Amino acid sequence: MIFDSHAHLDFSEFDHDRRALMAAMKAAGIGGAIIPGVSSEHWSKQKAIAHQLQLPYTLGIHPWYCPKTLIECDQSLAALRTELMTANDSLMVGIGECGLDKPKAELAPDNPAYVPWNLQYRVLDGQLALAAELKLPLILHSVKSHNELLGMLKQYSLPRGGVIHAFNGSYETAIAYLELGFKLGIGGLLLNKNAKKLRDTVSKLPLDALLVETDSPSMTPHFLPEKRNTPLTLVQIIAEMANLQKNSNVLISEHLQQNLMQLFEL
């Protein structure tokens, strides 16, 4: 069974039908998902749901949830370090979701969604250091910040690498990440025929470079009637990837699952 490499199944959008969704996923050949962390306030519920469903998870501080002061940033990083050092949990498989989101730093300071660039950088830098120290793979978020993120990654020795979540860059950017030992998470944007850059990139990359994800409940493909995305979308993403790679769905699914198991040691 294929796994969704990135689905926030702990979010409240799934509180009313989480078990039913898991049953529907299994019926569709989707065995589960990795549940990424976003903030210390979410970790407790996230871990509880991961254990209820017996799904792997990662812990991290997402740039959207980055604390708004230096002191709070350092406190969150200290809390993350404690969680990672004391986890002793076979379901905990990495660090993330963490990264950089330039549009959030370009908002007006009085906008509730505004996150200063220096704080995003500080929190990501701390998580990269933890990944290097603890030899854990990363789930990385990058929005209009590939150059900055690549520059930061080059400063660290990251033996386990990780995945660039929701990748939507050029072939040249993809290769730059691959050379640093990272894989690329491909999601529902691939189903948009107008996403020509991404579709061209996926058609050219080796299968070893790719993971498949949905980012549920977000990033719902434009043609779906409901607002909530779910891991069930994986079926269509894999079919489109097979079409672009000129391979069978079965071969693509098997290879993507091997990539996931190897990266996160599942």
Helices and strands as residue ranges (DSSP letters): E 2-4, G 12-14, H 18-27, E 30-33, H 40-53, E 57-59, G 63-65, H 70-86, E 92-101, H 102-105, H 117-134, E 138-143, H 146-153, E 162-164, H 171-179, E 182-186, G 188-191, H 196-204, G 207-209, E 210-212, G 231-233, H 234-245, H 249-264
